[in-house]
Amino acid sequence: MPNSIKINRKVGQFNKTITVSGDKSISIRWVLFSSLANGVSKSTNLLMSEDVLAAINAIKVLGIKSTIKKNICKIYGKGIDGYQYRKNLTLNAKNSGTLGRLILGLLINNSNTIKLIGDKSLSKRDFKRVTDPLSKFGAKFKLNEKKKLPLIMSGVDSPKSIKYIEKKGSAQCKSAVIFAGMRAEGTTVINAKKSRDHTELLCKHLNLPISIKYRKTYDEIKIKKVNKIKKLNYNIPSDISSSAFFIVLTALSRNSELLIKKVNINKSRIGIIDILRKMGVEIKFENKKIYKGEKIADIKIKSAKSIKPINCPEKLNSGAIDEFLVIFLVAAKANGISYFKGLSELNQKESPRLQWGSKILKKMGIKNIVTKSTIKIFGNPDLEIKKKIIIKDFLKDHRVFMTSVIAALSFGGSWKINDKDAIKTSFPKFLKIINDLKKE
C-alpha cells in the first residue's frame, strides 16, 4: 500500500462526539515511573504509539517486565534500584525526545557505559541542553560533533544534588533533572521557566519528596532522593495535542460542532485554547474534574463565524508549543495580520516546525514572513484552494503530516501528503477519526 494520502475535497458539515487517544506525555511518564515502582502498576487507555512502545522496550532492556492485553498495560516494577545494567547496553529512543531526554536522568546513578540512539529525526535534535545539567550530577557524556545522538553516557555511583536554572521552558530538560534529583544525595533545586508539569504532578500524587513554589515567571522545584515509589494505576486521559487537530478542523468548518471526551486540560497544555478563544473561536469545557492532580474535561467546539487576527502573547507559547502548526492554519483564515514571536523552540522538534509552518502556508497561497523565532501571517478569510499541493520530505514529523491533512480538509485543493506512517509515533488512530467525521 502507498505510504501517502490524497485529499481532493473539503470536509462536510458534521456534529459528532469523539474520543482521541491517551495523552503521550503522561503515557511515557507513567511507563518510566512504573518501572521504578514496587509492584505491578496498571494503566488503561495508554497511548499505543511508537513513542510509548519505545519507552516500554527501553525498560525491558533494563530488565523490567511488561504486558499489554487489549486496553490494559501492566508493568512489573522492581523498585527504585531495580534496573539491570548489562555490559554494552544500548537504548533506542526511536523518535521520542521525551523518552530520550527523560531516561538519561533515571540512568544517572549507573557508572556503566550506556549508548543512547534514535531515529533520523531524533538524531538531528539537541541533546546538549539535557546533558549539560546532568553532567553537574557527575555523569559523563560523549556526543557526536554536533552535540546530538548517538551519545554514550556513564553515570556516577553516588550523584550529588545540584542547583539548576532552566531558561528554555523545556519540560523535557526540567523532568530529566527531576529524575536525576530523585537519585541524588541532598536536595536538588530547579528554577524552571514555565512549561508542562506532568512530572511534578505525578511526583506529588506518589507522595515523593518534592516541593513546588509557583512564581510569576518560573517555578521553584525542590526534589530529594527517593527511596521507594508505590505502584501507579492510571486511566490515561485523552491528549490535548491530538485533540488540537479536531478543534481546529471544527473551527474552520461550516456549521459544525464537536465534543471531545475526557481530555487532559492541564493549565500548562491549553495554550491553544487560550489563543483560539482570543481569535473568536467558541470553545467550552464541560464535566470538569481532577484526576490524580490533572484537570480533565470534555471539550465542546463550534464553527467560528469569523476569525480575528492575533498578536499572540509570548507567555502563551509554552502551553501551545506542540500546537502552533495548526494554530497557523486558523491565522490563515483570520481577517487581518497575525503575529507570533519567541518560537525558536519550534525548531527543536521532530522537524524545523516553524519553517515547515511557513512552507505549508506558502503552498496554500498565504503570504507570511518568517525569521528564526517569529512568523507574521497575512490571513485571508475567503481562502479557497484550487491547486495541487504535495507535502513531502518533512523528516516524517507526525505534526506536519496531520496539520497538512487538516489544511486540505479545511481549505480544499488537491493534496498528496507523503509518509502517512508518521502518525504511528503519536496518534495511530488519527485517520480513522478523520474518516468517521467525513461520514457525517
C-alpha positions in Angstrom: 0.0 0.0 0.0 1.3 3.5 -0.8 2.6 5.4 2.2 0.8 8.6 1.3 -2.7 10.0 1.4 -4.7 12.0 -1.2 -7.4 14.5 -0.3 -9.4 16.2 -3.1 -12.3 17.9 -1.3 -13.1 19.7 2.0 -14.8 18.0 4.9 -18.6 18.5 5.0 -20.7 19.7 7.9 -20.5 17.4 11.0 -21.9 17.2 14.5 -20.1 14.5 16.4 -18.7 13.2 19.7 -15.3 11.6 19.6 -12.6 10.2 21.9 -9.0 10.7 21.0 -6.1 8.6 22.1 -4.3 8.7 25.5 -2.0 11.6 26.4 1.5 10.9 25.1 3.4 12.9 27.7 1.6 11.2 30.6 1.8 7.7 28.9 5.6 7.9 28.7 6.0 9.3 32.2 3.7 6.5 33.5 6.0 3.9 31.9 9.1 5.4 33.5 7.6 5.9 37.0 6.0 2.5 37.0 9.4 0.9 36.0 10.8 2.2 39.3 7.8 1.3 41.5 7.4 -1.5 43.9 4.9 -4.0 42.5 2.6 -4.2 39.5 1.3 -0.9 38.0 -1.7 -1.0 35.6 -2.9 1.5 33.1 -5.9 1.8 30.8 -6.1 4.0 27.7 -2.3 4.0 27.4 -1.3 5.5 24.1 -0.2 2.6 21.9 2.1 4.7 19.6 5.7 4.1 18.6 7.0 6.6 21.1 5.3 4.9 24.0 6.2 1.4 22.8 9.8 2.6 22.6 9.6 3.5 26.3 8.2 0.1 27.1 11.0 -1.5 25.1 13.6 0.7 26.9 12.6 -0.5 30.3 12.5 -4.1 29.0 16.2 -3.7 28.0 16.8 -2.5 31.6 15.2 -5.7 33.0 11.6 -4.6 33.7 8.8 -6.9 32.5 5.6 -5.5 31.0 2.5 -7.0 29.4 -0.1 -5.5 27.1 -3.5 -7.1 26.7 -6.4 -5.4 25.0 -6.6 -1.9 26.6 -4.6 -2.8 29.7 -0.8 -2.4 30.2 0.9 -3.8 33.3 4.5 -3.0 34.3 6.2 -5.2 36.9 8.4 -2.7 38.8 11.3 -3.9 40.8 11.8 -0.8 43.0 13.9 2.4 42.7 17.1 0.4 42.2 15.5 -2.4 40.1 17.2 -1.7 36.7 19.6 -4.3 35.5 22.6 -2.9 33.6 24.4 -5.4 31.3 27.6 -4.6 29.5 27.5 -2.6 26.3 23.9 -1.6 26.8 22.1 0.3 24.0 18.8 2.1 24.4 16.8 3.2 21.3 14.5 6.2 21.9 13.3 5.9 18.3 11.6 9.3 17.5 10.8 10.3 21.1 12.6 13.3 22.5 10.6 12.9 25.7 11.9 9.3 26.3 15.4 10.1 25.1 15.9 13.1 27.4 14.0 11.9 30.5 15.5 8.5 30.7 19.0 9.9 30.9 18.1 11.4 34.3 17.0 7.9 35.6 20.3 6.4 34.5 22.4 9.0 36.4 23.5 6.6 39.2 24.8 3.9 36.9 28.6 4.0 36.3 28.5 1.5 33.4 28.6 2.7 29.8 25.3 3.1 28.1 24.7 4.1 24.5 21.5 6.1 23.5 20.4 6.1 19.9 17.4 7.4 18.0 15.9 7.6 14.5 17.0 10.1 11.8 14.7 12.8 13.2 15.7 12.4 16.9 19.4 12.3 15.8 19.1 15.9 14.5 17.8 17.3 17.8 19.9 19.0 20.5 20.8 16.8 23.4 23.4 19.1 24.9 20.5 21.0 26.5 20.0 18.0 28.8 23.5 16.5 29.1 24.9 19.9 30.4 22.8 19.9 33.6 23.1 16.1 34.0 26.9 16.5 33.9 26.7 18.6 37.0 25.5 15.5 38.9 28.8 13.8 38.0 27.7 11.9 34.9 29.9 11.9 31.8 28.6 12.2 28.2 30.2 11.8 24.8 28.1 13.2 21.9 28.8 13.5 18.3 30.4 16.6 16.9 27.1 18.4 16.6 26.2 17.5 20.2 23.5 15.2 19.1 22.7 11.5 19.1 24.2 8.9 19.3 25.6 9.6 22.7 27.5 7.5 25.2 27.0 8.1 29.0 28.4 6.8 32.2 26.8 7.9 35.4 28.2 8.1 38.9 27.6 5.7 41.8 26.7 8.5 44.3 25.4 11.5 42.4 25.3 14.8 44.3 22.4 17.2 44.2 22.7 20.4 42.1 21.1 23.8 41.5 19.8 24.3 38.0 18.3 27.2 36.1 16.1 26.1 33.2 15.7 29.0 30.8 14.2 27.5 27.7 10.8 26.4 29.0 11.6 22.8 28.2 9.6 20.3 30.2 12.0 17.6 29.0 15.1 19.2 30.4 13.3 20.0 33.7 12.0 16.5 34.0 15.3 14.9 33.3 16.8 16.9 36.2 13.9 16.0 38.5 14.5 12.3 37.7 18.3 12.7 38.4 17.5 14.6 41.6 15.4 11.5 42.7 18.7 9.6 42.5 21.0 12.2 44.2 22.0 12.8 47.8 20.7 16.0 49.2 18.2 18.4 47.7 18.2 19.4 44.0 16.8 22.8 43.4 15.4 23.8 40.0 14.3 27.3 38.9 12.4 26.5 35.7 10.7 28.7 33.2 7.0 27.7 32.9 6.4 24.5 31.0 4.2 21.4 31.2 4.2 20.0 34.7 3.1 16.3 34.4 6.3 15.1 36.0 5.8 17.3 39.1 2.1 16.3 39.4 3.0 12.6 39.3 5.7 13.1 41.9 3.1 14.8 44.2 0.5 12.1 43.5 3.1 9.5 44.5 4.0 11.4 47.7 7.6 11.7 46.6 9.8 14.3 48.4 9.1 17.2 46.0 8.0 20.8 46.8 7.0 23.4 44.3 6.6 27.2 44.6 4.8 28.7 41.7 6.4 32.1 40.9 5.1 34.6 38.3 7.6 33.7 35.5 9.2 30.5 36.8 8.6 27.6 39.2 11.0 26.7 42.1 11.2 22.9 42.4 13.0 21.1 45.1 13.4 17.3 44.9 15.1 15.0 47.4 16.4 11.4 47.0 13.6 8.9 46.6 13.8 5.6 48.4 10.6 4.0 47.3 7.8 4.5 44.7 4.4 3.0 45.2 2.7 1.2 42.3 0.8 3.6 39.9 -2.6 2.6 38.5 -3.7 5.2 35.9 -6.5 5.7 33.4 -4.7 7.9 30.9 -6.8 10.9 29.8 -7.1 11.9 26.2 -4.3 14.0 24.7 -4.9 17.8 24.2 -2.3 17.9 21.4 -4.1 15.2 19.5 -7.4 16.9 20.2 -6.0 20.1 18.7 -6.3 18.9 15.1 -10.0 18.3 15.5 -10.5 21.5 17.4 -9.1 23.5 14.5 -10.9 21.4 11.9 -14.2 22.2 13.6 -13.3 25.9 14.0 -12.5 26.1 10.2 -15.5 24.1 9.0 -19.0 25.4 8.3 -22.0 24.8 10.6 -20.2 22.1 12.6 -20.0 21.1 16.2 -17.7 18.7 18.0 -17.5 17.2 21.6 -14.2 15.6 22.5 -14.5 13.4 25.6 -12.2 13.3 28.8 -9.3 15.4 27.6 -6.4 16.4 29.8 -6.7 20.2 30.2 -3.7 20.7 32.4 -3.1 24.5 32.5 0.4 24.1 31.1 -1.1 22.5 28.0 -4.1 24.6 27.0 -2.3 27.5 25.3 -4.1 26.6 22.1 -7.5 27.1 23.8 -6.5 30.5 25.1 -5.1 31.5 21.7 -8.1 30.3 19.7 -10.6 32.0 22.1 -8.8 35.3 21.6 -9.2 34.7 17.8 -13.0 34.3 18.3 -13.4 30.5 18.4 -16.1 29.3 20.8 -14.7 26.6 23.0 -16.2 25.3 26.2 -15.1 22.9 29.0 -17.8 20.6 30.3 -17.8 17.9 33.1 -14.6 19.2 34.6 -12.9 17.1 37.3 -9.5 16.5 38.9 -7.8 13.1 38.4 -4.5 12.3 40.1 -3.7 16.0 40.1 -4.6 16.5 36.4 -7.6 18.5 35.2 -9.9 16.5 32.9 -12.9 17.8 30.9 -15.0 17.3 27.8 -14.2 20.0 25.1 -17.0 21.4 23.0 -16.2 23.4 19.9 -18.4 25.2 17.4 -17.5 26.5 13.9 -16.2 30.1 14.0 -18.4 32.6 12.2 -15.4 34.9 11.8 -11.8 34.7 12.9 -9.9 37.6 14.4 -6.1 38.1 13.9 -3.9 37.9 16.9 -0.7 39.4 18.2 0.0 36.3 20.2 1.2 37.0 23.8 4.6 35.2 24.2 3.5 33.9 27.7 1.1 31.5 25.9 3.9 29.9 23.9 5.0 27.1 26.2 1.4 25.9 26.7 0.9 25.6 22.9 4.4 24.7 21.7 3.2 21.4 20.0 0.1 23.0 18.5 1.4 26.1 16.6 1.3 24.4 13.2 -2.5 24.0 13.4 -2.8 27.4 15.1 -1.2 28.9 12.0 -4.0 27.4 9.9 -6.5 29.4 11.9 -4.5 32.6 11.4 -4.5 31.8 7.7 -8.3 32.4 7.7 -8.2 35.5 10.0 -9.4 38.8 8.8 -6.0 40.6 9.2 -2.4 40.0 10.1 -1.4 37.7 12.9 2.0 37.8 14.6 3.7 35.1 16.7 7.1 35.6 18.4 9.5 33.7 20.6 9.1 30.5 18.7 12.7 29.3 18.2 11.8 26.2 20.3 9.6 25.0 17.5 12.8 24.2 15.5 13.9 21.9 18.3 11.1 19.4 17.5 10.9 16.5 15.1 11.5 18.8 12.2 12.2 22.6 11.9 8.5 23.2 12.5 8.5 27.0 12.3 10.0 26.7 8.8 7.5 24.0 7.9 4.6 26.1 9.1 5.7 28.9 6.8 6.2 26.4 3.9 2.7 24.9 4.2 1.1 28.4 4.4 3.0 29.5 1.2 1.9 26.3 -0.6 -1.7 27.3 0.3 -1.2 30.8 -1.1 -1.0 32.5 2.3 1.7 35.3 2.5 3.9 35.0 5.6 7.2 36.4 6.8 9.3 34.1 9.0 12.5 34.5 10.9 14.3 32.2 13.3 11.8 32.8 16.0 8.8 34.8 14.6 6.2 34.5 11.9 3.8 37.1 10.5 0.7 35.6 8.8 -1.4 37.6 6.4 -4.8 36.0 6.8 -7.4 35.6 4.0 -10.9 34.8 5.3 -12.1 33.9 1.7 -9.3 31.4 1.1 -10.3 28.6 -1.2 -7.5 26.4 -2.6 -7.9 25.2 -6.2 -4.5 23.9 -7.0 -2.4 20.7 -6.4 -0.2 20.6 -3.3 2.4 18.0 -2.4 3.8 17.7 1.1 7.0 15.6 1.4 10.5 15.4 2.9 9.4 16.6 6.4 11.5 14.1 8.4 8.4 12.1 9.0 7.2 14.7 11.5 3.8 13.5 12.6 2.5 17.0 13.3 3.5 18.2 9.8 1.5 15.3 8.4 -1.6 15.9 10.5 -1.5 19.6 10.0 -1.4 19.1 6.2 -4.5 16.8 6.4 -6.4 19.5 8.4 -5.4 22.1 5.9 -6.6 20.0 3.0 -9.9 19.3 4.7 -10.4 22.9 5.7 -9.4 24.9 2.6 -9.8 22.5 -0.3 -7.4 21.8 -3.2 -5.9 18.5 -4.4 -3.4 17.3 -1.8 -0.9 14.5 -1.8 0.7 14.1 1.7 3.5 11.6 2.0 4.7 9.5 4.9 1.3 8.8 6.5 3.1 6.2 8.8 4.4 9.3 10.6 1.2 9.3 12.7 2.3 6.0 14.4 4.7 7.9 16.6 1.9 9.8 18.4 -1.6 9.2 17.1 -2.2 5.9 15.1 -6.0 6.4 15.2 -5.9 9.9 13.6 -7.0 8.9 10.1 -9.7 6.6 11.4 -11.3 9.5 13.4 -10.9 11.8 10.3 -12.8 9.2 8.2 -15.5 8.9 10.8 -16.0 12.7 10.7 -16.2 12.6 6.8 -19.1 10.1 7.0 -21.5 12.6 8.5 
